[in-house]
Amino acid sequence: MADPLLEEVGALLREAAADVVVPLFRRLDDADISEKAPGEVVTVADRKAEALISAGLRRLRPDSVVVGEEAVAEDPSLLRHLRGAGDVWLVDPVDGTSNFAAGRRPFALMVALLTDGVPAASWVYDPLDGTMATCRVGEGTWLDGGQVRTAEREPVAGALRGTAMTRFLPPDFRRSVEAGGERLGELLPGQHCAGREYLDLLTGAQQFVLFWRTLPWDHAPGTLLVREAGGVARRFDGTDYHPADDGKGLLVAASEEIWNEVRAALLGD
């Protein structure tokens, strides 16, 4: 039986993409792009999409709290809700804004629902290829209407494909990761869109991804999707990721075996 909440929020993301985001792709003027922090851009599409999505989520659950990326840029105290009681929505209206602003793909729209501080459901939507991933905790992950499981196999030495988002890594750590990647197989530089990295892990296009920055709207949706599909999302020390944590470093893999092999190669024992 279809899950009404998964369908309703999925429809909301499709609406925001069709009405706001995609029509502005490659049609932004200079005045439509600004810098909200050094090296961090925001566009009129981010703000309009967040307003549309937030209003729709409040209609679905009137007593809920919405914590959107752009709202937090204006009021960081909103992050206190991530460990609060009740329903809290995390919204990334355009994940991969730097790509979007430059007229490049990929970019994605993402939402996660936390209930009493625990991730409960999530959605990641790539509007250019129409890929939608959704999940409810304890009920598995769905990709374009079909249930999906990430790879469950013994890792083959030298045959893994994955991404290390090296842009924000400290220089010494970056060199270590890049050297370790040569032992795994193919180490990709990253697409500047966390949502697409998670989708590629679900489709099997890659088996792991390493991040340094772990902002909650970037990773709460994807980590739950991967876990519900049978994968692993943990900090470098092996502790589970939680969106309220503000630490650095996250390794996500299609299986426990792959996570262990990648951690040993990229981070050492």
Phi and psi restraints in degrees (value plus and minus 20) as a CYANA .aco file:
   2 ALA   PHI     -86.4   -46.4
   2 ALA   PSI     124.5   164.5
   3 ASP   PHI    -109.2   -69.2
   3 ASP   PSI      96.0   136.0
   4 PRO   PHI     -78.1   -38.1
   4 PRO   PSI     -60.8   -20.8
   5 LEU   PHI     -85.7   -45.7
   5 LEU   PSI     -64.1   -24.1
   6 LEU   PHI     -79.5   -39.5
   6 LEU   PSI     -59.9   -19.9
   7 GLU   PHI     -90.3   -50.3
   7 GLU   PSI     -61.1   -21.1
   8 GLU   PHI     -87.3   -47.3
   8 GLU   PSI     -64.5   -24.5
   9 VAL   PHI     -90.6   -50.6
   9 VAL   PSI     -57.7   -17.7
  10 GLY   PHI     -79.2   -39.2
  10 GLY   PSI     -61.6   -21.6
  11 ALA   PHI     -84.8   -44.8
  11 ALA   PSI     -56.2   -16.2
  12 LEU   PHI     -84.7   -44.7
  12 LEU   PSI     -61.7   -21.7
  13 LEU   PHI     -85.9   -45.9
  13 LEU   PSI     -60.1   -20.1
  14 ARG   PHI     -83.2   -43.2
  14 ARG   PSI     -59.3   -19.3
  15 GLU   PHI     -83.5   -43.5
  15 GLU   PSI     -67.0   -27.0
  16 ALA   PHI     -81.4   -41.4
  16 ALA   PSI     -60.1   -20.1
  17 ALA   PHI     -85.6   -45.6
  17 ALA   PSI     -65.8   -25.8
  18 ALA   PHI     -91.7   -51.7
  18 ALA   PSI     -55.9   -15.9
  19 ASP   PHI    -110.1   -70.1
  19 ASP   PSI     -47.8    -7.8
  20 VAL   PHI    -142.2  -102.2
  20 VAL   PSI     -73.7   -33.7
  21 VAL   PHI     -95.8   -55.8
  21 VAL   PSI     -78.4   -38.4
  22 VAL   PHI     -81.9   -41.9
  22 VAL   PSI     -59.9   -19.9
  23 PRO   PHI     -80.5   -40.5
  23 PRO   PSI     -43.1    -3.1
  24 LEU   PHI    -114.2   -74.2
  24 LEU   PSI     -26.7    13.3
  25 PHE   PHI     -86.7   -46.7
  25 PHE   PSI     105.5   145.5
  26 ARG   PHI      43.7    83.7
  26 ARG   PSI       0.2    40.2
  27 ARG   PHI    -149.4  -109.4
  27 ARG   PSI      -1.7    38.3
  28 LEU   PHI    -102.0   -62.0
  28 LEU   PSI     119.5   159.5
  29 ASP   PHI    -111.2   -71.2
  29 ASP   PSI     146.6   186.6
  30 ASP   PHI     -75.9   -35.9
  30 ASP   PSI     -56.2   -16.2
  31 ALA   PHI     -89.4   -49.4
  31 ALA   PSI     -35.2     4.8
  32 ASP   PHI    -105.9   -65.9
  32 ASP   PSI     -25.1    14.9
  33 ILE   PHI    -144.0  -104.0
  33 ILE   PSI     111.4   151.4
  34 SER   PHI    -160.7  -120.7
  34 SER   PSI     148.7   188.7
  35 GLU   PHI    -124.4   -84.4
  35 GLU   PSI      99.6   139.6
  36 LYS   PHI    -112.4   -72.4
  36 LYS   PSI     -38.9     1.1
  37 ALA   PHI    -177.6  -137.6
  37 ALA   PSI     140.4   180.4
  38 PRO   PHI     -73.4   -33.4
  38 PRO   PSI      98.9   138.9
  39 GLY   PHI      60.4   100.4
  39 GLY   PSI     -17.5    22.5
  40 GLU   PHI    -138.7   -98.7
  40 GLU   PSI      95.8   135.8
  41 VAL   PHI    -120.6   -80.6
  41 VAL   PSI     136.4   176.4
  42 VAL   PHI    -156.4  -116.4
  42 VAL   PSI     127.5   167.5
  43 THR   PHI    -141.0  -101.0
  43 THR   PSI     147.3   187.3
  44 VAL   PHI     -80.6   -40.6
  44 VAL   PSI     -48.7    -8.7
  45 ALA   PHI     -86.7   -46.7
  45 ALA   PSI     -61.1   -21.1
  46 ASP   PHI     -76.6   -36.6
  46 ASP   PSI     -69.4   -29.4
  47 ARG   PHI     -89.0   -49.0
  47 ARG   PSI     -63.2   -23.2
  48 LYS   PHI     -87.3   -47.3
  48 LYS   PSI     -61.7   -21.7
  49 ALA   PHI     -86.0   -46.0
  49 ALA   PSI     -60.7   -20.7
  50 GLU   PHI     -82.6   -42.6
  50 GLU   PSI     -60.3   -20.3
  51 ALA   PHI     -83.4   -43.4
  51 ALA   PSI     -63.3   -23.3
  52 LEU   PHI     -84.9   -44.9
  52 LEU   PSI     -67.8   -27.8
  53 ILE   PHI     -85.4   -45.4
  53 ILE   PSI     -63.5   -23.5
  54 SER   PHI     -81.6   -41.6
  54 SER   PSI     -63.8   -23.8
  55 ALA   PHI     -82.3   -42.3
  55 ALA   PSI     -60.4   -20.4
  56 GLY   PHI     -86.4   -46.4
  56 GLY   PSI     -59.2   -19.2
  57 LEU   PHI     -86.4   -46.4
  57 LEU   PSI     -57.7   -17.7
  58 ARG   PHI     -87.5   -47.5
  58 ARG   PSI     -52.4   -12.4
  59 ARG   PHI     -86.3   -46.3
  59 ARG   PSI     -58.8   -18.8
  60 LEU   PHI     -86.7   -46.7
  60 LEU   PSI     -60.9   -20.9
  61 ARG   PHI    -156.6  -116.6
  61 ARG   PSI      69.0   109.0
  62 PRO   PHI     -77.8   -37.8
  62 PRO   PSI     -46.8    -6.8
  63 ASP   PHI    -110.6   -70.6
  63 ASP   PSI     -15.0    25.0
  64 SER   PHI    -103.5   -63.5
  64 SER   PSI     145.7   185.7
  65 VAL   PHI    -132.7   -92.7
  65 VAL   PSI     117.8   157.8
  66 VAL   PHI    -129.1   -89.1
  66 VAL   PSI     106.6   146.6
  67 VAL   PHI    -135.7   -95.7
  67 VAL   PSI      78.5   118.5
  68 GLY   PHI    -119.4   -79.4
  68 GLY   PSI     131.4   171.4
  69 GLU   PHI     -75.9   -35.9
  69 GLU   PSI     -65.6   -25.6
  70 GLU   PHI     -94.0   -54.0
  70 GLU   PSI     -52.1   -12.1
  71 ALA   PHI     -85.2   -45.2
  71 ALA   PSI     -58.8   -18.8
  72 VAL   PHI     -87.3   -47.3
  72 VAL   PSI     -52.9   -12.9
  73 ALA   PHI     -80.4   -40.4
  73 ALA   PSI     -51.1   -11.1
  74 GLU   PHI    -107.5   -67.5
  74 GLU   PSI     -51.3   -11.3
  75 ASP   PHI    -163.5  -123.5
  75 ASP   PSI      65.4   105.4
  76 PRO   PHI     -79.2   -39.2
  76 PRO   PSI     -40.4    -0.4
  77 SER   PHI     -84.6   -44.6
  77 SER   PSI     -34.7     5.3
  78 LEU   PHI     -80.7   -40.7
  78 LEU   PSI     -44.3    -4.3
  79 LEU   PHI     -82.9   -42.9
  79 LEU   PSI     -38.3     1.7
  80 ARG   PHI     -81.8   -41.8
  80 ARG   PSI     -42.4    -2.4
  81 HIS   PHI     -92.6   -52.6
  81 HIS   PSI     -34.0     6.0
  82 LEU   PHI     -88.5   -48.5
  82 LEU   PSI     -38.8     1.2
  83 ARG   PHI    -133.9   -93.9
  83 ARG   PSI      -2.4    37.6
  84 GLY   PHI    -107.4   -67.4
  84 GLY   PSI     155.2   195.2
  85 ALA   PHI    -101.5   -61.5
  85 ALA   PSI     140.9   180.9
  86 GLY   PHI      62.1   102.1
  86 GLY   PSI    -185.2  -145.2
  87 ASP   PHI    -113.5   -73.5
  87 ASP   PSI     109.0   149.0
  88 VAL   PHI    -149.7  -109.7
  88 VAL   PSI     105.8   145.8
  89 TRP   PHI    -117.2   -77.2
  89 TRP   PSI     114.0   154.0
  90 LEU   PHI    -125.0   -85.0
  90 LEU   PSI     109.4   149.4
  91 VAL   PHI    -147.0  -107.0
  91 VAL   PSI     106.9   146.9
  92 ASP   PHI    -136.0   -96.0
  92 ASP   PSI      79.8   119.8
  93 PRO   PHI     -88.7   -48.7
  93 PRO   PSI     -54.6   -14.6
  94 VAL   PHI    -161.7  -121.7
  94 VAL   PSI      77.2   117.2
  95 ASP   PHI    -101.6   -61.6
  95 ASP   PSI     109.2   149.2
  96 GLY   PHI      71.5   111.5
  96 GLY   PSI      19.1    59.1
  97 THR   PHI     -80.0   -40.0
  97 THR   PSI     -56.8   -16.8
  98 SER   PHI     -81.9   -41.9
  98 SER   PSI     -58.9   -18.9
  99 ASN   PHI     -82.7   -42.7
  99 ASN   PSI     -69.6   -29.6
 100 PHE   PHI     -78.5   -38.5
 100 PHE   PSI     -66.6   -26.6
 101 ALA   PHI     -84.4   -44.4
 101 ALA   PSI     -50.7   -10.7
 102 ALA   PHI    -108.7   -68.7
 102 ALA   PSI     -19.5    20.5
 103 GLY   PHI      57.4    97.4
 103 GLY   PSI       3.3    43.3
 104 ARG   PHI    -129.8   -89.8
 104 ARG   PSI     135.6   175.6
 105 ARG   PHI    -124.5   -84.5
 105 ARG   PSI     138.5   178.5
 106 PRO   PHI    -116.3   -76.3
 106 PRO   PSI     145.6   185.6
 107 PHE   PHI    -169.3  -129.3
 107 PHE   PSI     144.4   184.4
 108 ALA   PHI    -169.3  -129.3
 108 ALA   PSI     143.1   183.1
 109 LEU   PHI    -133.4   -93.4
 109 LEU   PSI     115.0   155.0
 110 MET   PHI    -159.5  -119.5
 110 MET   PSI     124.9   164.9
 111 VAL   PHI    -161.9  -121.9
 111 VAL   PSI     122.2   162.2
 112 ALA   PHI    -151.4  -111.4
 112 ALA   PSI     125.8   165.8
 113 LEU   PHI    -130.5   -90.5
 113 LEU   PSI     105.9   145.9
 114 LEU   PHI    -128.9   -88.9
 114 LEU   PSI     114.9   154.9
 115 THR   PHI    -139.7   -99.7
 115 THR   PSI      98.4   138.4
 116 ASP   PHI      33.3    73.3
 116 ASP   PSI      19.8    59.8
 117 GLY   PHI      62.8   102.8
 117 GLY   PSI     -19.8    20.2
 118 VAL   PHI    -130.9   -90.9
 118 VAL   PSI     108.5   148.5
 119 PRO   PHI     -76.9   -36.9
 119 PRO   PSI     107.9   147.9
 120 ALA   PHI    -140.1  -100.1
 120 ALA   PSI     -47.6    -7.6
 121 ALA   PHI    -182.3  -142.3
 121 ALA   PSI     137.6   177.6
 122 SER   PHI    -176.5  -136.5
 122 SER   PSI     141.4   181.4
 123 TRP   PHI    -163.7  -123.7
 123 TRP   PSI     114.5   154.5
 124 VAL   PHI    -153.8  -113.8
 124 VAL   PSI     107.7   147.7
 125 TYR   PHI    -150.9  -110.9
 125 TYR   PSI     102.1   142.1
 126 ASP   PHI    -118.6   -78.6
 126 ASP   PSI      85.4   125.4
 127 PRO   PHI     -94.5   -54.5
 127 PRO   PSI     -38.8     1.2
 128 LEU   PHI     -98.0   -58.0
 128 LEU   PSI     -53.1   -13.1
 129 ASP   PHI    -128.3   -88.3
 129 ASP   PSI     -19.7    20.3
 130 GLY   PHI      57.3    97.3
 130 GLY   PSI      -6.5    33.5
 131 THR   PHI     -99.2   -59.2
 131 THR   PSI     107.3   147.3
 132 MET   PHI    -146.1  -106.1
 132 MET   PSI     104.5   144.5
 133 ALA   PHI    -135.5   -95.5
 133 ALA   PSI     115.4   155.4
 134 THR   PHI    -159.6  -119.6
 134 THR   PSI     137.0   177.0
 135 CYS   PHI    -179.3  -139.3
 135 CYS   PSI     136.8   176.8
 136 ARG   PHI    -142.2  -102.2
 136 ARG   PSI     119.0   159.0
 137 VAL   PHI     -79.1   -39.1
 137 VAL   PSI     112.1   152.1
 138 GLY   PHI      63.3   103.3
 138 GLY   PSI     -22.5    17.5
 139 GLU   PHI    -142.4  -102.4
 139 GLU   PSI     -15.7    24.3
 140 GLY   PHI      68.5   108.5
 140 GLY   PSI     155.4   195.4
 141 THR   PHI    -133.0   -93.0
 141 THR   PSI     121.4   161.4
 142 TRP   PHI    -139.9   -99.9
 142 TRP   PSI     113.8   153.8
 143 LEU   PHI    -144.3  -104.3
 143 LEU   PSI      92.1   132.1
 144 ASP   PHI      31.3    71.3
 144 ASP   PSI      22.5    62.5
 145 GLY   PHI      70.1   110.1
 145 GLY   PSI     -28.2    11.8
 146 GLY   PHI    -137.9   -97.9
 146 GLY   PSI     122.7   162.7
 147 GLN   PHI     -90.9   -50.9
 147 GLN   PSI     121.6   161.6
 148 VAL   PHI    -148.3  -108.3
 148 VAL   PSI     123.2   163.2
 149 ARG   PHI    -144.4  -104.4
 149 ARG   PSI     115.0   155.0
 150 THR   PHI     -94.1   -54.1
 150 THR   PSI     148.8   188.8
 151 ALA   PHI     -75.4   -35.4
 151 ALA   PSI     114.1   154.1
 152 GLU   PHI    -145.3  -105.3
 152 GLU   PSI      67.3   107.3
 153 ARG   PHI    -174.1  -134.1
 153 ARG   PSI     141.9   181.9
 154 GLU   PHI     -90.8   -50.8
 154 GLU   PSI     107.7   147.7
 155 PRO   PHI     -83.5   -43.5
 155 PRO   PSI     119.7   159.7
 156 VAL   PHI    -116.5   -76.5
 156 VAL   PSI     102.3   142.3
 157 ALA   PHI     -75.9   -35.9
 157 ALA   PSI     108.9   148.9
 158 GLY   PHI      59.5    99.5
 158 GLY   PSI     -12.1    27.9
 159 ALA   PHI    -142.5  -102.5
 159 ALA   PSI      -5.2    34.8
 160 LEU   PHI    -111.8   -71.8
 160 LEU   PSI     131.2   171.2
 161 ARG   PHI    -147.1  -107.1
 161 ARG   PSI     108.1   148.1
 162 GLY   PHI    -185.1  -145.1
 162 GLY   PSI    -198.9  -158.9
 163 THR   PHI    -139.7   -99.7
 163 THR   PSI     120.5   160.5
 164 ALA   PHI    -141.9  -101.9
 164 ALA   PSI      95.0   135.0
 165 MET   PHI     -98.7   -58.7
 165 MET   PSI      65.8   105.8
 166 THR   PHI    -103.0   -63.0
 166 THR   PSI     -28.9    11.1
 167 ARG   PHI     -75.6   -35.6
 167 ARG   PSI     -61.0   -21.0
 168 PHE   PHI    -120.7   -80.7
 168 PHE   PSI     -18.4    21.6
 169 LEU   PHI     -90.7   -50.7
 169 LEU   PSI     122.7   162.7
 170 PRO   PHI     -77.3   -37.3
 170 PRO   PSI     124.9   164.9
 171 PRO   PHI     -73.1   -33.1
 171 PRO   PSI     -67.3   -27.3
 172 ASP   PHI     -83.4   -43.4
 172 ASP   PSI     -60.0   -20.0
 173 PHE   PHI     -87.0   -47.0
 173 PHE   PSI     -58.2   -18.2
 174 ARG   PHI     -81.0   -41.0
 174 ARG   PSI     -64.7   -24.7
 175 ARG   PHI     -82.6   -42.6
 175 ARG   PSI     -58.9   -18.9
 176 SER   PHI     -85.4   -45.4
 176 SER   PSI     -63.8   -23.8
 177 VAL   PHI     -83.9   -43.9
 177 VAL   PSI     -65.0   -25.0
 178 GLU   PHI     -83.7   -43.7
 178 GLU   PSI     -58.7   -18.7
 179 ALA   PHI     -86.6   -46.6
 179 ALA   PSI     -61.7   -21.7
 180 GLY   PHI     -86.1   -46.1
 180 GLY   PSI     -52.3   -12.3
 181 GLY   PHI     -82.0   -42.0
 181 GLY   PSI     -48.0    -8.0
 182 GLU   PHI     -84.8   -44.8
 182 GLU   PSI     -43.8    -3.8
 183 ARG   PHI    -105.4   -65.4
 183 ARG   PSI     -33.1     6.9
 184 LEU   PHI    -110.4   -70.4
 184 LEU   PSI     -54.7   -14.7
 185 GLY   PHI     123.9   163.9
 185 GLY   PSI    -126.6   -86.6
 186 GLU   PHI    -132.1   -92.1
 186 GLU   PSI     100.4   140.4
 187 LEU   PHI    -128.3   -88.3
 187 LEU   PSI      95.6   135.6
 188 LEU   PHI    -112.6   -72.6
 188 LEU   PSI     133.7   173.7
 189 PRO   PHI    -101.1   -61.1
 189 PRO   PSI     -34.6     5.4
 190 GLY   PHI      84.6   124.6
 190 GLY   PSI     135.0   175.0
 191 GLN   PHI    -128.3   -88.3
 191 GLN   PSI     -15.4    24.6
 192 HIS   PHI      39.4    79.4
 192 HIS   PSI      13.4    53.4
 193 CYS   PHI    -174.8  -134.8
 193 CYS   PSI      80.9   120.9
 194 ALA   PHI     -80.1   -40.1
 194 ALA   PSI     -58.7   -18.7
 195 GLY   PHI     -77.9   -37.9
 195 GLY   PSI     -61.4   -21.4
 196 ARG   PHI     -89.8   -49.8
 196 ARG   PSI     -54.5   -14.5
 197 GLU   PHI     -81.3   -41.3
 197 GLU   PSI     -62.8   -22.8
 198 TYR   PHI     -86.8   -46.8
 198 TYR   PSI     -60.7   -20.7
 199 LEU   PHI     -82.0   -42.0
 199 LEU   PSI     -60.5   -20.5
 200 ASP   PHI     -86.7   -46.7
 200 ASP   PSI     -49.9    -9.9
 201 LEU   PHI     -90.4   -50.4
 201 LEU   PSI     -58.5   -18.5
 202 LEU   PHI     -88.2   -48.2
 202 LEU   PSI     -56.0   -16.0
 203 THR   PHI     -99.3   -59.3
 203 THR   PSI     -33.6     6.4
 204 GLY   PHI      71.3   111.3
 204 GLY   PSI     -15.9    24.1
 205 ALA   PHI     -86.3   -46.3
 205 ALA   PSI     -44.1    -4.1
 206 GLN   PHI    -167.6  -127.6
 206 GLN   PSI     142.1   182.1
 207 GLN   PHI    -130.5   -90.5
 207 GLN   PSI     -29.4    10.6
 208 PHE   PHI    -178.5  -138.5
 208 PHE   PSI     141.3   181.3
 209 VAL   PHI    -171.4  -131.4
 209 VAL   PSI     116.7   156.7
 210 LEU   PHI    -134.8   -94.8
 210 LEU   PSI     109.0   149.0
 211 PHE   PHI    -139.1   -99.1
 211 PHE   PSI     134.6   174.6
 212 TRP   PHI    -122.6   -82.6
 212 TRP   PSI     -77.4   -37.4
 213 ARG   PHI     -98.1   -58.1
 213 ARG   PSI     120.9   160.9
 214 THR   PHI    -154.6  -114.6
 214 THR   PSI      36.5    76.5
 215 LEU   PHI     -81.3   -41.3
 215 LEU   PSI     120.1   160.1
 216 PRO   PHI     -81.1   -41.1
 216 PRO   PSI     -59.5   -19.5
 217 TRP   PHI     -90.2   -50.2
 217 TRP   PSI     -43.1    -3.1
 218 ASP   PHI     -96.7   -56.7
 218 ASP   PSI     -48.9    -8.9
 219 HIS   PHI    -145.4  -105.4
 219 HIS   PSI     -39.4     0.6
 220 ALA   PHI     -79.5   -39.5
 220 ALA   PSI     -64.5   -24.5
 221 PRO   PHI     -84.9   -44.9
 221 PRO   PSI     -69.3   -29.3
 222 GLY   PHI     -89.3   -49.3
 222 GLY   PSI     -58.8   -18.8
 223 THR   PHI     -84.4   -44.4
 223 THR   PSI     -58.1   -18.1
 224 LEU   PHI     -87.9   -47.9
 224 LEU   PSI     -60.7   -20.7
 225 LEU   PHI     -76.8   -36.8
 225 LEU   PSI     -65.8   -25.8
 226 VAL   PHI     -87.4   -47.4
 226 VAL   PSI     -64.0   -24.0
 227 ARG   PHI     -81.4   -41.4
 227 ARG   PSI     -63.9   -23.9
 228 GLU   PHI     -88.1   -48.1
 228 GLU   PSI     -40.0     0.0
 229 ALA   PHI    -110.5   -70.5
 229 ALA   PSI     -18.7    21.3
 230 GLY   PHI      82.7   122.7
 230 GLY   PSI     -16.6    23.4
 231 GLY   PHI    -111.9   -71.9
 231 GLY   PSI    -190.4  -150.4
 232 VAL   PHI    -151.6  -111.6
 232 VAL   PSI     116.6   156.6
 233 ALA   PHI    -156.6  -116.6
 233 ALA   PSI      88.3   128.3
 234 ARG   PHI    -160.3  -120.3
 234 ARG   PSI     138.6   178.6
 235 ARG   PHI     -85.4   -45.4
 235 ARG   PSI     146.3   186.3
 236 PHE   PHI     -81.2   -41.2
 236 PHE   PSI     -47.2    -7.2
 237 ASP   PHI    -106.0   -66.0
 237 ASP   PSI     -15.5    24.5
 238 GLY   PHI      74.4   114.4
 238 GLY   PSI     -25.0    15.0
 239 THR   PHI     -99.0   -59.0
 239 THR   PSI     130.6   170.6
 240 ASP   PHI     -87.6   -47.6
 240 ASP   PSI     126.3   166.3
 241 TYR   PHI     -98.9   -58.9
 241 TYR   PSI     117.1   157.1
 242 HIS   PHI    -150.6  -110.6
 242 HIS   PSI     117.8   157.8
 243 PRO   PHI     -82.1   -42.1
 243 PRO   PSI     -40.9    -0.9
 244 ALA   PHI    -100.8   -60.8
 244 ALA   PSI     -33.6     6.4
 245 ASP   PHI     -93.2   -53.2
 245 ASP   PSI     120.9   160.9
 246 ASP   PHI    -131.6   -91.6
 246 ASP   PSI       2.3    42.3
 247 GLY   PHI     -96.5   -56.5
 247 GLY   PSI     157.4   197.4
 248 LYS   PHI    -127.3   -87.3
 248 LYS   PSI     130.3   170.3
 249 GLY   PHI      72.5   112.5
 249 GLY   PSI     107.1   147.1
 250 LEU   PHI    -173.0  -133.0
 250 LEU   PSI     110.1   150.1
 251 LEU   PHI    -139.5   -99.5
 251 LEU   PSI     104.8   144.8
 252 VAL   PHI    -140.7  -100.7
 252 VAL   PSI     115.0   155.0
 253 ALA   PHI    -164.8  -124.8
 253 ALA   PSI     141.0   181.0
 254 ALA   PHI     -93.0   -53.0
 254 ALA   PSI     -38.1     1.9
 255 SER   PHI    -177.2  -137.2
 255 SER   PSI     147.2   187.2
 256 GLU   PHI     -80.6   -40.6
 256 GLU   PSI     -63.4   -23.4
 257 GLU   PHI     -83.0   -43.0
 257 GLU   PSI     -63.1   -23.1
 258 ILE   PHI     -88.1   -48.1
 258 ILE   PSI     -59.7   -19.7
 259 TRP   PHI     -77.8   -37.8
 259 TRP   PSI     -65.4   -25.4
 260 ASN   PHI     -84.6   -44.6
 260 ASN   PSI     -61.7   -21.7
 261 GLU   PHI     -87.4   -47.4
 261 GLU   PSI     -63.1   -23.1
 262 VAL   PHI     -86.6   -46.6
 262 VAL   PSI     -61.4   -21.4
 263 ARG   PHI     -80.8   -40.8
 263 ARG   PSI     -63.6   -23.6
 264 ALA   PHI     -83.6   -43.6
 264 ALA   PSI     -58.8   -18.8
 265 ALA   PHI     -93.9   -53.9
 265 ALA   PSI     -63.6   -23.6
 266 LEU   PHI    -109.1   -69.1
 266 LEU   PSI     -50.9   -10.9
 267 LEU   PHI    -135.1   -95.1
 267 LEU   PSI     -31.8     8.2
 268 GLY   PHI      64.6   104.6
 268 GLY   PSI     148.8   188.8
